[in-house]
Amino acid sequence: MTVSRRIRIRLEQIRQARIIHGGLAGLVMATLAVRLSRLPIPSRRVRGRLFRDQYVRRYPPGLDESESERPLEDYSSFNALFTRGVRPDRRPIAGGSAEILSPCDGTVQDVGRIERGTLMTVKGIEYSVGSLLADDPSPFEGSPFAIVFLSPIDCHRVFSPADGRFERVVHVPGSRLLVHPPLQRPEYPVYTLNERMILRLSTSAGPCAVVMVAGWGVGNITLPGAPRFRPGSKRVESLAWESPPTVARGDWLATFELGSTVVLIAPPGPDAVPLVHPNEKVRYGESLFRLADSDAR
């Protein structure tokens, strides 16, 4: 990428951030809030009031406290609250090994199928699967895909969409363009320009990929199963296991901090049936696709 291209992307990133935060002053305050989000808040009473007031004011109707695995006052910082877990009884895992599940909470932005190595969104933005995955795209020709946008009130943990093995993870450094759907532009293909973590799984139905795309303000994508994997910002880095760990559908794989989108690429299958539509709200553990031609039936 040329220097001039990098500068244009950086300026676009700032322009988008100013728009979503209502101007330069709002952007400065939001940037400061991100930097302070990990600082502990010593008082439980203050934490509860801050968490409830801020979320209701900024993201009505606020957090669903009945889903949180702990009382809001138990979370020591905004970052701890943001990366909270959800009570398992509030996220039943769908049955049926031929169904591919949503790896996260969020709103479906796109559903489609990879054709000629290309993923096309409803906004008319084309993505080369090879560029998205930083790898050979051929195993995913004909694969169904879904793009899920996570809002600040969603659980920001990411889970396995199927039973299988966690083969490897690839980290690709990049920009921090906003992933918010209204701000996406064809000249700035956010899913391949932004920093992302690519989780590669093998399942009985075939290969599967979960691409975690970092948005503005994201400072970390962590793996509970590999806490020492802390890649830098200069080059592509990967981690592969000699004996890939077994994962079950609904197992916790990774965590976002702040803005984010997940691109799920399901195992290839000509008869895969999408079970969701764009603009539909989904929760992790719910079915996104039924692989009617899968050997896993």
Buried (B, 14 or more C-beta within 10 A) or exposed (E): EEEEEEEEBEEBBEEBBBBBBEEEEBBEEBBEBBEEBBEEBEEBEEBBEBBBEBBEEEEEEBBEEEBBEEEBBBBBBBBBBBBBBBEEEBBEBBEEBBBBBBBBBBBBBBBBBBEEBBBBBEEEBEBBBBBBBBBEBEBBBEBBBBBBBBBBBBBBBBBBBBBBBBBBBBBBBBBBBBBBBEBBEEEBBBBBBBBBBBBBBBBBBBBBBBBBBBBBBBEEBBBEBBEEBEBEEEEEBBBEEEEBEEBEBBBBBBBBBBBBBBBBBBBBBEEBBBBBEBEBEBBBBBBBBBBEBBEBE
